[in-house]
Amino acid sequence: MEMDALSLKKLVAKAALEYVEAGTVLGVGTGSTVDCFLDALAESGLQLKGAVSSSVRSEKKLRDMGVPIVEMNDVTELSVYVDGADEIDPEFALIKGGGGALTREKIAADISKKFVCIADESKLVPVLGAFPLPVEVIPMAREAIARKLNALGGRAVLRAGFTTDNGNEILDVHGLQIQDPAALEQAINQWPGVVTNGLFALRRADVVLLGTQNGVKTL
Ligand SMILES: O=C[C@H](O)[C@H](O)[C@H](O)COP(=O)(O)O
């Protein structure tokens, strides 16, 4: 019988436990796949020293599990960071931020030695961009940034009624075919008013665990 997306997420979530070492501070991302990972972690009985979380959402779940929360400012490095993705290209560049946690996720990924990306197989794509690219902007720059994004050939849409954990807004950019993710990531991030964008190409995933109908594939 074919597994649904949730079953595939649970499958990779469990496989990611292999990268977690008891007694360490773990970097934890955000999203439905990470929620499955945290459930698997709770079931495993593995005891962490603590966790650095990329969102208020994951932080709450970690606290409920009894895992001590460590401030990002109090660590110099994370040995492992586990997080999901909205799209993954064959070179491990990602689009993230569907849940709006992109900025803190990018910081966590940047200070991690090993970024383990967990996802179901629907996330693997030949070219990034079918998933709208999230761009976190400070609110007063929203219209200026939207105009620049539209000039790139995209269609920037404000994520209505959504505020990030950092008090900012998200523009979701539809219709981009991203041929050079690192160049686009850098270009958008240089515009005043942009906090960051959801391209993870300058700092990519190191390992991708993909939940497929034939089991977990380690890429
Ligand atoms: O802001 C959210 C994150 O980047 C998520 O990792 C991403 O949206 C994937 O989420 P999910 O595991 O729910 O598909």
The ligand as an SDF file (V2000), in Angstrom:
LIG
                    3D

 14 13  0  0  0  0  0  0  0  0999 V2000
    9.5960   28.0140    7.8830 O   0  0  0  0  0  0  0  0  0  0  0  0
    9.4700   26.7970    7.8070 C   0  0  0  0  0  0  0  0  0  0  0  0
   10.5090   25.8750    7.4030 C   0  0  0  0  0  0  0  0  0  0  0  0
   11.4130   26.3530    6.4780 O   0  0  0  0  0  0  0  0  0  0  0  0
   10.0690   24.4510    7.1240 C   0  0  0  0  0  0  0  0  0  0  0  0
   11.2060   23.6670    7.3380 O   0  0  0  0  0  0  0  0  0  0  0  0
    9.5600   24.1910    5.7340 C   0  0  0  0  0  0  0  0  0  0  0  0
    8.4970   25.0630    5.4630 O   0  0  0  0  0  0  0  0  0  0  0  0
    9.0960   22.7330    5.5590 C   0  0  0  0  0  0  0  0  0  0  0  0
    7.9960   22.5040    6.3530 O   0  0  0  0  0  0  0  0  0  0  0  0
    7.2270   21.1120    6.3670 P   0  0  0  0  0  0  0  0  0  0  0  0
    8.1170   20.1330    7.0240 O   0  0  0  0  0  0  0  0  0  0  0  0
    5.9900   21.4000    7.1740 O   0  0  0  0  0  0  0  0  0  0  0  0
    6.9110   20.7660    4.9450 O   0  0  0  0  0  0  0  0  0  0  0  0
  1  2  2  0
  2  3  1  0
  3  4  1  0
  3  5  1  0
  5  6  1  0
  5  7  1  0
  7  8  1  0
  7  9  1  0
  9 10  1  0
 10 11  1  0
 11 12  2  0
 11 13  1  0
 11 14  1  0
M  END
$$$$
